[in-house]
Amino acid sequence: MRRRPDTGLLRAPGRHRLNRGGDRAANHALHTIVLCRLRWDDRTRTYMQRRTQQGLSKKDIMRCLKRHVAREVYRVLMRSLDHRTTTRQTIQSDLTEAA
């Protein structure tokens, strides 16, 4: 681990910290989705086991899962914006599909 020159905090080599700013509510929602998937979704549990066997920590696996969920939600939101004539019911079903 090396010290960051600007803050003196330790960080793992090869990992760049992204901007911690942003929408806290959205980050919380992503975290909640990942926790629910880990508890109820077999595919996510299998992914967790596989990545654990590869030597990743739980924190790293959660980071990967959040990134994946964020991409899914973004795709659904962009698709719903493309269809400006969609009804509220269609948008809700799209978000349910992403979750």
KABEL-V628316 format. One record per backbone hydrogen bond with DSSP energy under -0.5 kcal/mol. CO is the residue of the C=O (numbers start at 1). NH is the residue of the N-H. If there is no record, write none. Layout:
((CO NH) (CO NH))
This chain:
((2 11) (4 8) (9 4) (11 2) (12 15) (14 16) (15 17) (22 24) (23 27) (24 28) (25 29) (26 30) (27 31) (28 32) (29 33) (30 34) (31 35) (32 36) (33 37) (34 38) (35 39) (36 40) (37 41) (40 42) (41 45) (42 46) (43 47) (44 48) (45 49) (46 50) (47 51) (48 52) (49 53) (50 54) (51 56) (52 55) (57 61) (58 62) (59 63) (60 64) (61 65) (62 66) (63 67) (64 68) (65 69) (66 70) (67 71) (68 72) (69 73) (70 74) (71 75) (72 76) (73 77) (74 78) (75 79) (76 80) (77 81) (78 82) (79 83) (82 84) (83 86) (87 91) (88 92) (89 93) (90 94) (91 95) (92 96) (93 97) (94 98) (95 99))
